[in-house]
Amino acid sequence: MTRKMPTERLRDWIADESNVAETARRLEVSRQTIYNWTDGSKVPSIEHTLAIERLTGIPSALWVAYAIIRASEVVAT
């Protein structure tokens, strides 16, 4: 079983349940912010991970783990 990163889960949720504009509106962020989160170029704040969890069911802990992994990759390079 392949585990998906939260970026992929959010992208899938948007494709299945909503659209970028509506998701951005409901999370009170810009569409560009949604794109940044789904392509992995930015990581949501703790407050936003909680809002994402309430909206989509994607656990905020996954975003925290993802941020830690990304930070450790930056330090390693």
C-alpha positions as CSV (number, residue, x, y, z in Angstrom):
1,M,0.0,0.0,0.0
2,T,1.4,3.4,-1.0
3,R,1.0,6.2,1.4
4,K,0.2,9.5,-0.1
5,M,1.8,12.8,1.0
6,P,-0.7,15.4,2.3
7,T,0.0,17.4,-0.8
8,E,-1.3,14.6,-3.0
9,R,-4.3,13.9,-0.6
10,L,-5.3,17.6,-0.8
11,R,-5.0,17.5,-4.6
12,D,-7.1,14.4,-4.8
13,W,-9.7,15.8,-2.4
14,I,-10.0,19.0,-4.5
15,A,-10.4,16.9,-7.7
16,D,-13.1,14.7,-6.1
17,E,-15.0,17.1,-3.8
18,S,-14.5,20.7,-4.8
19,N,-12.3,22.9,-7.0
20,V,-9.4,25.2,-6.2
21,A,-11.4,28.4,-6.1
22,E,-14.0,27.0,-3.7
23,T,-11.4,25.3,-1.5
24,A,-9.5,28.6,-1.3
25,R,-12.7,30.4,-0.4
26,R,-13.6,27.9,2.3
27,L,-10.1,28.1,3.8
28,E,-9.9,31.9,3.4
29,V,-6.7,31.8,1.4
30,S,-5.8,32.6,-2.2
31,R,-6.0,30.1,-5.1
32,Q,-2.2,30.5,-5.4
33,T,-1.8,29.4,-1.8
34,I,-3.8,26.2,-2.6
35,Y,-1.6,25.6,-5.6
36,N,1.5,26.2,-3.5
37,W,0.3,23.6,-0.9
38,T,-0.6,21.0,-3.5
39,D,2.7,21.3,-5.4
40,G,4.7,21.2,-2.2
41,S,6.4,24.5,-2.7
42,K,4.9,25.8,0.6
43,V,3.6,24.1,3.7
44,P,0.4,25.3,5.5
45,S,0.7,26.9,8.9
46,I,-0.5,25.0,11.9
47,E,-3.8,27.0,11.8
48,H,-4.3,26.2,8.2
49,T,-3.5,22.5,8.7
50,L,-6.3,22.4,11.3
51,A,-8.7,24.1,8.9
52,I,-7.7,21.7,6.1
53,E,-8.4,18.8,8.5
54,R,-11.8,20.1,9.4
55,L,-12.7,20.6,5.7
56,T,-11.1,17.5,4.1
57,G,-10.4,15.0,6.9
58,I,-6.6,15.1,6.1
59,P,-5.0,14.8,9.5
60,S,-3.0,17.9,10.5
61,A,-0.3,15.6,11.9
62,L,0.5,14.5,8.3
63,W,1.3,18.1,7.4
64,V,3.5,18.5,10.4
65,A,5.4,15.3,9.6
66,Y,5.6,16.5,5.9
67,A,7.1,19.8,7.1
68,I,9.7,18.0,9.3
69,I,10.7,15.7,6.4
70,R,11.1,18.7,4.1
71,A,13.1,20.6,6.7
72,S,15.4,17.7,7.2
73,E,16.0,17.3,3.5
74,V,17.0,21.0,3.3
75,V,19.4,20.6,6.2
76,A,20.9,17.5,4.6
77,T,21.8,19.3,1.3
